[in-house]
């Protein structure tokens, strides 16, 4: 039987985060606030994803430090100084990433020293540390790396345990603290956790914490979700904010509190109320994925799964096997891209293919039954569709997808989706695989 209810539609109205506020929406505990400045022309060109800003933003929230602005600036001294001049007029803690390397375009430290009129002073202990790190790698220190031991007079060294570029903690004027980190994420994160966080605690920056829970939804659009949970969107603390990304709708619940335990206690009733309103459309929270949730449900039932894929070309199997331990319930699958594979391996009826075409409910159902029988599993999923950009017809447009689901009882169900607003092959393929997982999830529930 074929189902195409509204509840099975993914949230495809927007595949970008729709909430553009730069802060959490929660009341700031004091006038003190932090700002992030990321230095690097490669960031402006889009060559590198700015994960450092995301990491620091989340860390500031955990510490309860208000954070309202982020800036990305290229490797240009005048523009870096302009960004800092603006930032120091509105923020008391400025965090820099990037520009601490040994090359001529690594300008953060010398630019800050020039802006605040401080001479650069070489630290012999840093030179020795950098030399030792090169020696440990079996290499001699290039002369250019000596530059990394030059720091503004009066600045405190922010040690880098994993790389050669130290940072600084510096207060060049009252009520202003600068911290610099290299652009390498692994190094920056270690420096933040080992030195910066203890320093901020010691200086009284950390008085509250912000804790967030991200609820995840499939089968409901962002706007429909917002309407259903409208009473929660207008409250103060906790705040509830809707998002949408790649077919998935989300709600972020955030609380500012004196402790993590207190924050979680405030989140719990809000989360419970939202889940009661939306039911099965909420599939999980935080790091959950549809694949991980399906895996837990299959493990709980001690049941197994097989897949048969056409237009997704193995994408469904990839999502399933990204979960550690998935071999306990996922046995394998068939990529039946050509109709001969559908007939010879999955035992799809050639007459049904000729009459209805590969993209049809009956073929999706037979693919699922074939995979279930072939691999001797409890459940089987199948996907067949038109991912585009070509291949569509007036009766079978690009974005038309059928999902088949064979159940332990021998019943077979098919779901029809028409993913409109075409955004490319990968978009159709991803929505197809995720919608297949959601169909199985709802049946497992």
C-alpha positions, -999 to +999 in steps of 0.1 A: +000+000+000+012+035-007+012+063+018+020+100+012+006+118+043+016+153+052+032+140+083+059+123+062+071+155+045+106+166+056+111+203+065+123+214+031+111+250+034+146+262+042+179+243+042+198+271+060+197+281+096+169+306+098+177+322+132+203+349+125+206+364+160+242+366+171+235+361+208+215+335+227+185+358+233+189+353+270+195+383+293+231+392+298+242+389+335+264+421+333+278+447+310+308+426+302+308+408+269+332+389+246+338+393+209+355+369+184+378+381+156+390+355+132+420+365+111+427+350+077+421+358+040+414+321+035+383+324+056+370+354+036+376+334+004+357+304+017+386+281+014+383+271+051+352+266+071+353+288+102+349+261+128+370+281+154+343+307+157+317+280+163+338+263+189+345+295+208+309+307+206+297+274+222+324+276+249+314+312+258+278+301+261+288+273+285+307+298+306+278+322+306+298+350+290+277+373+269+288+373+232+272+395+206+296+400+178+320+381+155+342+395+128+362+378+100+391+399+086+418+392+061+456+393+066+458+431+063+472+452+092+450+483+086+418+462+085+428+441+115+434+474+135+400+487+123+383+456+135+400+458+169+392+495+172+355+488+167+355+458+190+372+475+219+344+501+219+317+475+227+334+444+242+358+438+271+371+404+261+383+400+225+393+365+213+415+362+182+422+331+161+447+330+132+477+350+121+502+336+147+524+316+122+559+323+111+551+335+076+550+372+065+512+372+063+509+361+099+503+396+113+481+394+144+506+399+172+526+427+155+495+444+144+481+444+180+514+456+194+515+485+169+479+495+176+484+498+213+519+512+211+538+483+227+572+471+216+577+435+207+600+416+231+617+383+223+612+356+249+642+333+251+622+305+268+598+305+239+626+303+214+640+273+233+605+257+234+600+261+197+635+247+189+627+217+212+595+210+194+613+209+160+641+188+174+615+163+187+603+160+151+638+154+138+640+188+122+659+221+127+639+252+135+637+275+105+648+311+112+613+324+104+598+306+134+618+328+158+592+354+150+567+335+171+587+343+202+581+380+198+553+392+220+541+427+231+557+440+262+535+433+292+516+404+276+514+371+293+523+340+273+493+317+265+511+284+261+506+262+231+512+226+242+506+211+207+522+236+183+549+262+179+527+293+180+521+307+215+493+330+221+490+359+245+467+371+273+471+409+273+453+438+289+467+468+270+442+492+287+418+490+316+386+468+311+400+452+280+415+417+277+429+402+245+435+365+239+452+352+208+451+317+194+465+300+163+441+291+136+448+253+139+417+240+156+434+213+176+460+238+190+434+265+197+411+242+216+438+228+238+450+264+246+414+274+254+407+245+277+440+243+295+448+280+301+421+304+290+391+288+308+409+287+342+421+323+337+386+335+330+373+317+361+401+333+382+392+368+369+355+365+378+342+363+342+324+331+349+294+336+371+266+318+353+263+292+326+242+288+294+230+253+287+212+244+255+193+213+243+186+210+206+155+190+198+154+174+163+124+168+141+116+151+108+084+151+089+073+186+099+083+220+084+099+247+105+068+269+101+044+242+111+065+233+141+067+269+152+029+272+150+024+240+171+048+251+199+040+288+197+034+293+234+070+283+241+085+307+216+074+338+235+089+330+269+120+345+284+143+321+302+144+293+290+142+306+254+130+284+226+142+292+190+133+273+158+157+264+130+157+244+098+185+227+080+187+202+052+151+190+056+153+188+093+135+212+117+150+220+151+142+237+183+169+251+206+160+254+243+185+276+261+187+285+298+210+308+317+215+296+352+239+294+382+249+258+374+245+232+348+223+211+371+200+240+376+198+247+339+190+211+330+162+211+356+147+241+339+150+226+304+134+193+314+097+205+317+100+226+286+113+197+266+086+174+280+059+199+270+072+203+235+075+165+230+039+161+242+028+186+216+046+172+186+047+135+193+066+113+169+077+142+148+105+147+174+130+120+168+158+130+192+180+156+208+215+171+206+238+145+188+210+121+178+206+114+142+179+094+124+204+066+118+215+065+155+179+065+167+169+037+143+199+018+154+189+020+191+153+009+183+165-021+162+190-031+190+162-028+216+141-052+196+170-074+186+160-070+149+180-066+117+178-045+086+187-047+049+185-020+022+180-019-015+190+014-032+186+028-066+188+066-069+206+070-036+235+048-048+245+036-013+238+067+006+213+050+029+238+023+038+264+050+044+242+068+070+236+035+088+272+024+089+284+058+102+270+046+135+296+026+156+283-009+163+258-009+134+269-043+123+248-057+152+216-048+133+225-037+097+234-067+076+240-051+042+223-040+010+221-040-028+227-010-050+203-019-078+210+010-101+203-009-133+170-027-138+188-060-145+201-059-109+166-053-097+153-083-116+182-107-112+192-100-075+161-086-059+136-106-080+116-075-091+090-086-116+101-076-151+065-072-161+059-047-133+090-028-143+078-026-179+043-015-169+050+009-141+086+019-145+115+016-121+102+047-102+070+033-089+054+021-057+052-015-068+089-016-077+099+000-044+078-026-025+093-055-045+128-042-040+123-041-002+108-077-002+137-089-023+164-074+000+146-089+030+145-123+015+180-122+001+196-111+034+172-128+057+165-098+079+135-086+099+132-053+081+142-040+047+141-005+032+142+004-005+146+036-024+139+043-061+134+078-076+145+105-100+174+126-085+178+147-116+187+171-131+174+151-161+151+121-164+119+138-152+086+137-171+053+155-166+039+125-148+072+116-130+090+148-123+125+152-109+123+148-071+097+120-072+109+092-049+093+060-037+104+043-004+096+007+003+095-009+037+092-046+043+081-055+079+088-086+101+052-097+095+057-099+058+037-067+051+052-042+026+045-005+027+055+022+002+058+059+007+056+085-021+076+117-018+078+146-042+108+168-032+099+200-049+121+231-052+149+212-067+183+219-052+205+193-069+210+156-070+227+154-036+197+172-020+172+147-034+194+117-025+200+129+010+163+137+017+154+103+002+178+084+025+167+103+056+130+100+048+135+062+045+151+061+079+122+082+093+097+058+078+114+029+096+117+048+128+079+055+129+071+019+123+095+007+149+078+031+174 
